[in-house]
């Protein structure tokens, strides 16, 4: 996770040079893994980014554990 935080910090530094900013309220993170991961503390401008367990992307539901059953349950 440290590498991801470093990348986010670099992006944040560059965007500020151009007068831009990341909207933390609209930004979410998801850790896709078959193992339980609990260490997801990503910060943007000292504000924590919300972690989600599932996300709808292009009309399809994606979960952290890549469970295909969630799509069937959401449709049915």
Protein Blocks (a to p, Z undefined) as FASTA:
>chain_A
ZZmmmmmmmmmmmmmmnopacdfklpccddddfbdcfblccdeehiacdddfbdceehia
cdfklpaklmmmmmZZ
